[in-house]
Amino acid sequence: MSTAEDSRDGAGGNVVSRSLAAFGRFWWEFLIGDTPELFVATLVVIALAEGLHRERLVGIVVVLAVVVGFLGISTWRGRKHMK
């Protein structure tokens, strides 16, 4: 291989790795961001909904209670950090 081909291959790999890293950082910031507890809460709510999908009424009540609880905790934490 010539030197020009070596530099092109190296630059191409570098562009791909930088692009993948930027893509990963975007999704981390988008999903986790400043409030990782909301990401965890979302995963918990989805797992509860999946686990309780056969028990419709119980599932509705439990999922709503968990959502309200997580939002209340998140609001309380946000207000605490504002002081």
C-alpha positions in Angstrom: 0.0 0.0 0.0 1.1 3.5 -0.7 1.3 6.3 1.9 -1.8 8.0 0.4 -3.8 4.8 0.8 -2.7 4.3 4.4 -3.7 7.9 5.3 -7.1 7.4 3.7 -7.8 4.1 5.5 -6.7 5.7 8.9 -8.8 8.8 8.3 -11.8 6.7 7.4 -11.6 4.6 10.5 -11.1 7.7 12.6 -14.2 9.4 11.1 -16.3 6.2 11.8 -15.1 6.0 15.4 -15.7 9.7 16.0 -19.1 9.4 14.4 -20.0 6.4 16.6 -18.7 8.2 19.7 -20.8 11.3 18.9 -23.8 9.2 18.2 -23.4 7.5 21.6 -22.9 10.8 23.4 -26.1 12.1 21.7 -28.2 9.2 22.9 -26.7 9.3 26.4 -27.5 13.0 26.7 -31.0 12.5 25.2 -31.9 9.5 27.4 -30.0 10.2 30.6 -29.3 14.0 30.5 -29.6 15.9 33.7 -32.2 13.6 35.3 -31.1 10.0 35.2 -33.8 9.1 37.8 -36.5 9.8 35.1 -34.8 7.3 32.8 -34.8 4.7 35.5 -38.4 5.6 36.3 -39.3 5.0 32.7 -37.7 1.6 32.7 -39.5 0.7 35.9 -42.9 1.8 34.5 -42.4 -0.1 31.3 -41.3 -3.2 33.3 -44.4 -2.9 35.6 -46.7 -2.4 32.6 -45.3 -5.5 30.9 -45.5 -7.5 34.1 -49.0 -6.5 35.0 -50.5 -6.5 31.5 -52.8 -9.5 32.3 -54.1 -7.8 35.4 -55.6 -4.8 33.7 -57.2 -2.9 36.6 -54.3 -3.6 39.0 -51.8 -2.7 36.3 -53.5 0.6 35.7 -53.6 1.5 39.4 -50.0 0.4 40.1 -48.5 2.1 37.0 -50.4 5.4 37.7 -49.3 5.3 41.3 -45.7 4.7 40.4 -45.7 7.4 37.7 -47.2 10.0 40.2 -44.7 8.9 42.8 -41.7 9.2 40.5 -42.9 12.6 39.2 -43.4 13.8 42.8 -40.0 12.7 43.8 -38.4 14.3 40.8 -40.2 17.6 41.4 -39.2 17.6 45.1 -35.6 16.9 44.1 -35.7 19.7 41.5 -37.1 22.2 44.0 -34.5 21.2 46.6 -31.7 21.9 44.1 -33.2 25.3 43.3 -32.8 26.5 46.9 
